[in-house]
């Protein structure tokens, strides 16, 4: 018997903390996406260099190197407390850029410097928000909660794509950053309203306090925990792979693709980003309704393959409209792969390790800046289409290798990842 949509898909909103957390995450994600497109376009126009564009895009993920330590901090002092402090930091940085833009003192060098500070903190935002989801949701609601959480990211890509590039084109940097700064301030205020009532402290296990170890020991313990859990290890490997080989085409390179492949402007950039986001949002909405019935491991692997195939199709398109259509289907495949991935990590991680496991998951995102840094020289050497095809073929081969290596954990019908 199917579960009615309101009783299953929207069950997470019955939790008071989630009712504040979701709009806070939405405002933060919208600001992130506007900021990335505004600054990416600014760097490309001011420097006229795809290498500097990829360097800027990869810089945004510098904080993935220290992301596991945010997980340690969240497990120690509370994920909500850390998240509030992080979002206050975003607001201060955005206001600084807004002031520089209004005073006409902004330059590519200052953008790089301020973005470097943001990059140390921003990648860990997902750790805290997913840790709070895992902390507040019963296990049977983790898939719809993960799907709803993904809508904050994907709707932000639509909103940010259509508004971020348009704001800077129509109004200039100052007004555009006024909108970004306001979104961050709203996110801080909403996050302050989140309460995790009755949650166990991270330093409790079985009702007994655990002696405090050093933060480094906490982190090493988490790496050991993931290494000893084949399902978590396999999921982390796939997370690193898709960030290294799939995400560069839609996170970082889109300004170059819009300008130098499709010979378009900010509007074309917005349509490309929105096309991918529309597909991803559609996939997340489908999983809100049917997520509990799917074999998560098989979907994670199968739709990673579909994602790569659609990116190969995208790379060969000659027109902007065909490229947008290809990205819609790539976005659907992305959601059908990554939402089950998040649910697997939340469902199969012990509560006392959850923040640190999600921190290690963010560490896997370091594949994205590595992929971007390599993509710039490859584009100059081979061209965009050859570079994208090379990345996708590599991704397909290694995805198949992961599925075969951990078949009993991910692919078999009775595998842990596929149990409903």
N, C-alpha and C positions, 0 to 999 in steps of 0.2 A: 504494500500500500504506500503510495507516495505521500510525503509530508507536505502539507500546504505551505505555499511560499511564505506567508507572513509568519507562521510559527517556526519555520526553520531558518530561512534566509536572513530574517531580521531579528532573530533571537538574541544576538549579542547586544542589541540596543536596550534590552531589558536591564542590563547592568549599568548602574549610574555612572561608574567610572568611564565606561566606553562611550557614553553619550557626550562626555566632555572631551575624551581623548580623540575621538574620530574627527570632530571639526578642528581641533587644534592641529592634528596631523595634516588635515586638508589645507589649512592656511599655510602651514610650513612648506608643504610640497608645492603649492602654487607659487610661493615666493622663490623656492629653489629653481623651479623651471623657468620662471620669468628671468631670474638672475643669470642663469646659464646662457639663455638665448641672447639676452641684452649684451652681456659682456663678451660672449663668443663672437657676435656680429661686430661689436666695437673693435675687438682685437684684429679681426680679419680685415676690416675696412682701414684701420689706422696703420697696420703693419704690412698688409697685402702679402702675407706669408702663411702658407698652409702648415709649415713646420712649426711656426710660433702658435698657430691655432691649436694644433695637436698637443703642443707643450702646455698651453693654457688649459686645455680640456683634461689632460692627464694630471695636471697640478691639483685639480679639484678632488682627486681621490688620494692625495698624499696621506691623509689621515687614516687610511685603511691599514697602514703599517702599525699604528698604535690603537686601532679599534678594539682589539681584545682587552686592552687595559681599561677601556670604558666599560666593557662588560664586567670586569673585576670590580671596578668602582661601583657600578650599579648593584651588583650582588652584595656589596658591603654597606652602602649608605642609602640604597633605595633607587630604583630606576626612575621614579617620578622626580625625585630631587635632582638627579643628574640631568634629566631631560629639561627641567625648568632652567637650570643654569646654562645649558647649551643654547637654548633658544633665546635667552637674554643676550648671549654673546653674538648670535646672528643679527639681532636687532641693532646692536651697537655698531657692528661692522657695516651693515647696510646704511645706517644713518651717516656714517663717515663718508661712504661713497656718494650719498645724496648731497651732502654739504660740498664735497669736492666738485661734483658735477654742476651744481648751481653757481659755484664761484669760478667756474671755468678753469680749474686747476687740475682736472683729471688728465691722466696720461696713461699709456699702456704700461709703463713701469709701475705706477702707483696701483693700477688694477692688478698686476701680478703680485705686488707686495701684500695688498689687503686680501686678495684671494688666497694667498698662501696661508694666512692666519685662519681664514674660514675653512680651508681644506683640512686643517688638522682636526677639526671638530665635526664638521658636517657629515662625513660618511658614517659616523657612529649614531646618527639620529635614528636610523632604522633599527639598530640594536635595542635602544631604549623603548621604542614604540612597540616592537614585536614582543619584547620581554614583558611589557605591561599587558599586552593582549594575552600572552600565555599565563600570566599571573592572575588574571581576572576571569578567564573563560573556562567553563567545564570542558573536558576533552571532546565531547560530542559536538561542541560548537566551534572548535578550532578551525575547521575548514571554512564555514561561512564567515567567521571573524577574519581569517586570513584573506578571503576574497574581498570582503568589505574594505579591509585595510589597503589592499592593492588598488581599490578604486580611488583612494586619495592620491596615489602616485599617477595613475593613468589619466584621471580627470584633470590633474594638474598639468599634465603634458598637453592636453587639449587647450586648457585655459591659458597656460603659459605660452604655448606656441602661437595662439591666435592673438593674445593680448601683449605679450612681452615684446615681440618683434614689431607689432603695430604701434605700441606706445612710444618706443624710441624713434620710430620713423615719423610719427605724427607730432609728438610733443617734445622729444629730446630726452637726454639722460636724466636730468633733474626730476621732472614729473614722473618718469618711469620708476625711478628709485624711491620716490615718495610712496608709490603704490606698494613696492616691495617692502619698504620699512614698516608701513602700516600693517601688512600681512604678518610680519614677524612679531610685532607688538601684540596683535590679537592672539597669535599662537601662544605667546607667553602667558597671557591672562587666562586663556582657556586651560592650559596645562596646569596652572596653579589650582584650578578647581577640581582636578582629578584626585580622588581618594581611593586607596586600595583597602577597603574595609575588610578586616579579618584575615588579611593575607599573612602567611608565615614569613618571618624575616628570613633573609637569605642565609643567615648563619645558624639556622635551626635544622635539625634532622631527627625525626622520630621523637620530638619533644625535648631533646637534649641539646644544649649549646655545643657548638663545635669550637675548639680552640682556634684562635686566630693565627693563621699563617701569614707570611709576608705576601704582598701583592704578586711578586714574581713567582712564589710557590703556588699561589692560587692559579696563576696563568698556566704554569707548567702542568699542574694537575688537570686543567681543562684540556690541554693538548693531549695528555695521556688518556683522558677519558674518551676523546674523539677517536684517537688511534685504536683504542681497544673495542670500539663500537663500529663494526663494519658498515652498517647502514649509514651512520653519520659520516664516516670517512668517505664513502662513495658519493654521498650527496655533496660534500664539500669539494670533492674533485670535479664534479660536474659544474658546480657553481663557479669555480675558478675558470674552467674551460669556456663557458658561455660568456663570461666577462672578458676573457682574453680575445676570443675570436668572433663573437656575435655582436656584442654591444658597441664596439667602436663605430659601426656603421650608423647607429641611431643615437649614440651619445658621444658627441665630440666632433664628428665629421660632417654632420648635416649642414652647417653653414658653408663648408667647402662644396658639398654636393649641390646645394641649391645654387650657389654662385657660379662655380666653374664646370659643373657637369650639365646642369639644366639651364644655365645662364639666366637665373631668376634673381629676385630681390628678397627683401625681408618678408614679403607676403608669401612668396614661394617657399621660403624656409618655414614659415608658420604652418603652411598647408602640409608640408612633408612631416613635420613633427606631430601635427594633429592627426594625420592619417594613421601613423603608428599607434598613437595613443587611443584613437577611437577603437581600433582593433583590440588593443590590450584591455580597454575598459569593457568592451563587449564580452571578451573572454572571462573577465572577473565576474561580471553579472551572471553569466551562465553558471559559473561554479558556485555562486551564492545559492542557486536553486538546486543544482544537482551534485554538488561537490561531495556530499556524504556517500554517494553511490559509486564513486569512481575508484579504480585501483590506482592509488597515488603514484606508486613507483613506476608503473607502466606508462602512465600519462606523462610523468616527468621526463622519462627517456624518449618516448615516442614523439612528443611534441617538441622536444629539443631538436630532433631530426627534422621535423616539419619546419621549424624556425629557420634552420640553416638552408633548407631547400628554397624557402620563400625569399631569403636574402640573396641567394644566387639569382633568382628571377629578378629581384629588384635591381641588382647590380648590372643587369644586361639591358634595362629599359632605356629608351632614347627620349621619351617625353616625360614631362613633369606629371601629367595626369596618370600615366601608366605606373610611374614610380610611386605615387601616392596610393594607388590601388594595391600594388604589391606590398607596401608597408602596412596596410590595413590587415591583410592576411598574416603577415609576419607578426604583427602585434597580437592577434588572436592566439597564434601558436606560442608566443612568449608567455602569455598569461596561463595557458593550459599546462605549461611546463613549470613555471616559477611559483604559482600558487600552491600546487601540490608539494613542491620543494620546501616552502615555508612551513606547511602543515606537518610534513615529516619531521623537520627539525624540532618543532614545538612539541609534537606528540611523543617523540622518542627520546627527548632529553629529560633527565631528572631535574626537578625544580631547582635544587641548589646549584646546579651547573648551568641553568638555562641562559642567564645573562652572558656567561663566558662562552658558551657554545655559539650564541648569536654573534658575539664579538669575533670569534674565529671565522664565522660565516662572512662577516664584513671584511676580514682579512683576505678572504678569497677574492673579493672585489678588486684587489690590487692587480688582478689580471687585466682590468680595464685600462689603467694608465700604461701598463707595459704594452698592451696591444696598440694603444694610441701612439705611443712613442715610436714603435716599430712601423706603424702604418704611414706616418708622414714621409720618411725616406722611401718606403716602398711605392707610394703613390708617385713620387717624383721620378722613380726609376722605371716602374712598370705601368703606371696609370691606375686610376681608381678601380676600374672594372676587373683588371687582372688581380690587383691586391685583394679586393673583396672576394673574388672566387677562390683565391688561394686560402684565405682565412676560413671560408666555409667548408672547403674540402678537408682541411685539417681538422676542423671541428667535427665533421661527420665521422671521420675515421676514429678520433679519440672518444667520441660518444659511444660508438660501437664497442670500443675496447673496454670502456667503463661498464657497459651493460653485460659484457661477457665475463669480466673479472668478478663482478659482484652479482651475478645472475640470481643466486639463491636469496639475496637480500632485496633486489630491485625488480626482477622480471618474472620469476616464477609466480604462478597463480597464488600459491600459499606463502609467498614471501612476506616478511614483516611489513614492508612498505605498502603492500596491497591489501592488508586486512582492513576491513571496514568496521 
